[in-house]
Amino acid sequence: MNNLIKNYISKLTKEQVTSFALMNNIVLSEDELNFTYNFIKKHGEEVIKDYNNFDIDKYQNYYTKDNFVKIKVLFKEYSEKFKPFLN
């Protein structure tokens, strides 16, 4: 599973991040998109490996209040959904 995730992250584009956000009713500003994309590229694997200890609240200042609320809900939803595959 780790190789699949690593491969996906390595090929991830900003357009895919934007598309995923829009599918979840999140409209990212250019700064929010850049931060999100760069964060996923640099830290995505770490977060996935230890998502239970990931403190998403540390990053709330990088997003508008509305976007952060939606992102936090989305992170929790996907963490639960994929929990069996991440442990």
C-alpha positions as CSV (number, residue, x, y, z in Angstrom):
1,M,0.0,0.0,0.0
2,N,2.8,2.4,0.8
3,N,4.3,2.1,-2.7
4,L,0.9,2.9,-4.2
5,I,0.6,6.0,-2.0
6,K,4.1,7.1,-2.7
7,N,3.6,6.7,-6.5
8,Y,0.3,8.6,-6.4
9,I,1.8,11.5,-4.4
10,S,4.8,11.7,-6.8
11,K,2.5,12.2,-9.7
12,L,0.0,14.4,-8.0
13,T,-0.8,17.7,-9.8
14,K,-2.2,21.0,-8.6
15,E,-5.1,20.5,-10.9
16,Q,-5.9,17.2,-9.1
17,V,-5.8,19.0,-5.8
18,T,-8.1,21.7,-7.1
19,S,-10.5,19.2,-8.6
20,F,-10.7,17.2,-5.4
21,A,-11.3,20.3,-3.4
22,L,-14.0,21.5,-5.7
23,M,-15.7,18.0,-5.5
24,N,-15.9,18.6,-1.8
25,N,-17.2,22.1,-2.0
26,I,-13.9,23.7,-1.2
27,V,-12.7,26.6,-3.3
28,L,-9.0,27.1,-2.6
29,S,-7.3,30.5,-3.1
30,E,-3.9,30.4,-5.0
31,D,-2.1,30.6,-1.7
32,E,-4.2,27.8,-0.1
33,L,-3.7,25.6,-3.2
34,N,0.1,26.2,-3.2
35,F,0.3,25.4,0.5
36,T,-1.8,22.3,0.2
37,Y,0.0,21.0,-2.8
38,N,3.5,21.6,-1.3
39,F,2.4,20.1,2.0
40,I,1.1,16.9,0.4
41,K,4.2,16.6,-1.7
42,K,6.6,17.0,1.3
43,H,4.6,15.5,4.1
44,G,1.8,13.4,2.6
45,E,3.4,10.0,3.4
46,E,4.3,11.0,6.9
47,V,0.7,12.1,7.6
48,I,-0.7,8.9,6.2
49,K,1.7,6.7,8.2
50,D,0.8,8.5,11.5
51,Y,-2.5,10.2,10.8
52,N,-3.8,9.5,14.4
53,N,-1.1,11.9,15.7
54,F,-1.4,14.5,12.9
55,D,-2.4,17.8,14.4
56,I,-4.3,19.4,11.6
57,D,-5.1,22.4,13.8
58,K,-1.5,23.6,13.4
59,Y,-2.3,24.5,9.8
60,Q,-5.6,26.5,10.2
61,N,-3.8,29.8,9.6
62,Y,-3.0,28.7,6.0
63,Y,-6.7,28.6,5.1
64,T,-9.8,30.8,5.4
65,K,-12.0,29.8,8.4
66,D,-14.7,28.2,6.1
67,N,-12.2,26.2,4.1
68,F,-10.4,25.0,7.2
69,V,-13.6,23.7,8.7
70,K,-14.4,21.8,5.5
71,I,-10.8,20.5,5.2
72,K,-10.8,19.3,8.8
73,V,-14.1,17.4,8.3
74,L,-12.8,15.9,5.1
75,F,-9.6,14.8,6.8
76,K,-11.5,13.1,9.5
77,E,-13.9,11.5,7.1
78,Y,-11.1,10.1,4.9
79,S,-9.1,9.0,7.9
80,E,-12.0,6.9,9.1
81,K,-12.8,5.6,5.6
82,F,-9.3,4.4,4.9
83,K,-8.3,3.4,8.4
84,P,-8.3,-0.3,7.7
85,F,-5.8,0.3,4.9
86,L,-3.5,2.6,6.8
87,N,-2.6,0.5,9.8
